[in-house]
Amino acid sequence: MAGFKIRKVFADDLGANNPVFAQVLGICSTLAVTNVLKNTVVMCVGLIFVTALSNMTVSLLRQYMPSRIRMMVETLIIASYVIIVDIVLKAFLPDVSRQLGPYVGLIITNCIIMGRAEAFALSNPPGLSFLDGIASGIGYSYVLIAIAIVREIMGSGSIWGYPLLGDWWTNWSIMVMAPGAFFMLAIFIWIVKGIRDKEEGESS
């Protein structure tokens, strides 16, 4: 039974209940950081860390949180882990920290984290909540990384900062701007939903 629950958590968060293309949550960071792959990966690792530990902490404390201040307590828990991420980035990756700027702090308001705390951690044990946080973070991450790869290649002609395309390539300036992220996210959602609808049609 435990193994089934774990598989279901990962299957839902990575696929049918993916926070980005199914629930369309956390798209602010999709627009903000996906123009450069390195920044995207750092943001994704930070979000997985915060989501997993926030879920676990909320689950551990759920019986002791008065309902009238529940969301304030959850926000305080999330903010504590975000501060840790921000301090680590400033200490070990100062260049990336400067490039990300205020977007690290905005992890606090990411709908995915609060949504999983409210929808899952409040009604499940700490271990399963921790895994749900990891699965939700991975589900968020692979979408953003896929978008970032395309945007950096087409917008800068490079990947991870290293030149990839030759002089023949003309960079698409729009791909490093917010509209480029909108277009890529829309195309990604369109493709995924098309595949899912086709699979559901064949199964029925």
C-alpha positions in Angstrom: 0.0 0.0 0.0 2.8 2.4 0.9 4.6 1.7 -2.4 1.3 2.3 -4.3 0.8 5.7 -2.6 4.4 6.7 -3.4 4.0 5.7 -7.1 0.7 7.6 -7.2 2.2 10.7 -5.8 5.0 10.8 -8.3 2.7 9.8 -11.2 0.2 12.6 -10.4 2.8 15.3 -9.8 4.9 14.5 -12.8 2.0 13.9 -15.2 -1.8 14.3 -14.7 -1.5 16.8 -11.8 1.6 18.5 -12.9 1.7 22.0 -11.3 2.8 23.8 -14.4 1.0 22.4 -17.4 -2.0 20.8 -15.6 -2.7 23.4 -12.8 -0.8 26.3 -14.5 0.8 27.3 -11.2 4.1 29.0 -10.6 4.4 30.5 -14.1 5.9 33.8 -12.9 9.3 32.1 -12.6 8.7 30.5 -16.0 8.7 34.0 -17.4 11.5 35.3 -15.2 14.4 32.8 -15.2 14.0 30.5 -18.2 16.0 32.6 -20.6 19.2 31.1 -19.2 19.5 27.4 -18.4 21.9 27.7 -15.5 19.7 30.1 -13.7 16.7 27.9 -14.3 18.4 24.8 -12.9 19.5 26.7 -9.7 15.9 28.0 -9.3 14.5 24.5 -9.7 16.9 23.0 -7.2 15.9 25.7 -4.7 12.2 25.2 -5.3 12.5 21.4 -4.8 14.4 22.0 -1.5 11.8 24.5 -0.3 8.8 22.5 -1.4 10.0 19.2 0.1 11.0 20.6 3.5 8.0 22.9 3.7 5.6 20.0 3.0 7.3 17.9 5.7 7.4 20.7 8.3 3.8 21.6 7.7 2.8 17.9 8.0 4.8 17.6 11.3 3.1 20.7 12.8 -0.4 20.3 11.3 -2.0 19.2 14.5 -0.5 22.1 16.4 -1.4 24.9 14.0 -4.6 26.9 15.0 -6.8 27.1 11.9 -7.2 30.9 12.2 -3.4 31.4 11.7 -2.6 28.3 9.6 -1.7 30.1 6.4 0.5 32.6 8.3 2.4 29.7 9.9 2.8 28.0 6.5 4.1 31.2 5.0 6.6 31.6 7.9 7.8 28.0 7.4 8.3 28.5 3.6 10.0 31.9 4.1 12.5 30.2 6.5 13.6 27.7 3.9 13.7 30.3 1.2 16.1 32.4 3.4 18.4 29.4 3.6 18.4 29.0 -0.2 19.1 32.7 -0.6 22.0 32.7 1.9 23.6 29.6 0.3 23.4 31.1 -3.2 25.0 34.4 -2.0 27.7 32.4 -0.3 28.5 29.9 -3.0 27.0 31.2 -6.3 27.2 35.0 -5.9 27.0 35.6 -9.7 23.9 33.5 -10.1 22.4 35.1 -7.0 22.8 38.6 -8.5 21.3 37.4 -11.8 18.3 35.9 -10.1 17.9 39.0 -8.0 14.5 39.2 -6.3 13.1 36.0 -7.9 14.7 33.8 -5.2 12.7 35.7 -2.6 9.6 35.3 -4.7 9.7 31.5 -4.1 7.9 32.4 -0.9 4.8 33.4 -2.9 5.0 30.5 -5.4 1.6 29.0 -5.6 3.0 25.5 -6.0 4.5 25.5 -2.5 1.5 26.9 -0.7 -0.8 24.7 -2.8 0.9 21.5 -1.9 1.1 22.5 1.8 -2.7 23.1 1.8 -3.8 20.3 -0.4 -1.4 17.5 0.6 0.7 18.2 3.7 -2.2 19.1 6.0 -3.8 15.6 5.5 -0.8 13.3 5.0 2.1 12.0 7.1 5.5 13.8 7.0 7.4 11.2 4.9 4.7 11.1 2.1 4.4 14.9 2.2 8.2 15.2 1.8 8.0 12.9 -1.3 5.1 14.9 -2.6 7.2 18.0 -2.3 10.0 16.4 -4.2 7.7 15.1 -6.9 5.9 18.5 -7.3 9.3 20.2 -7.6 10.5 17.8 -10.2 7.3 18.2 -12.1 7.8 21.9 -12.1 11.5 21.6 -12.9 11.4 19.5 -16.0 8.9 21.8 -17.7 11.1 24.9 -16.9 14.3 23.2 -18.0 12.8 22.1 -21.3 11.6 25.7 -21.9 15.0 27.2 -20.8 16.9 24.9 -23.2 14.9 26.1 -26.2 14.9 29.7 -25.2 18.6 29.9 -24.6 19.5 28.1 -27.8 17.1 30.2 -29.9 17.6 33.5 -28.1 21.4 33.4 -27.4 22.7 30.6 -29.6 24.3 29.0 -26.6 23.6 26.4 -23.9 24.7 26.8 -20.3 26.6 29.9 -21.5 28.7 28.0 -24.0 28.3 28.9 -27.7 26.3 26.2 -29.6 25.4 27.7 -32.9 27.7 29.3 -35.4 27.7 32.7 -37.0 25.0 31.6 -39.4 22.5 31.8 -36.6 20.6 35.0 -35.9 19.5 35.2 -32.3 15.7 35.6 -31.8 15.6 38.5 -29.3 12.0 37.7 -28.4 13.1 34.4 -26.9 15.0 36.1 -24.1 12.1 38.3 -23.3 8.9 37.5 -21.4 6.8 37.0 -24.5 9.2 34.2 -25.6 8.4 32.4 -22.3 4.7 32.8 -22.8 4.9 31.3 -26.3 7.1 28.4 -25.2 4.9 27.6 -22.2 1.7 27.8 -24.4 3.3 25.4 -27.0 4.4 23.0 -24.3 1.0 22.9 -22.7 -0.6 22.5 -26.2 1.6 19.5 -27.0 1.2 17.8 -23.7 -2.6 18.2 -23.7 -2.8 17.1 -27.3 -0.9 13.9 -26.4 -3.1 13.3 -23.3 -6.3 13.9 -25.1 -5.2 11.4 -27.8 -4.3 8.8 -25.2 -7.7 9.2 -23.5 -9.5 9.0 -26.8 -7.7 5.7 -27.7 -8.3 4.2 -24.2 -12.1 5.0 -24.4 
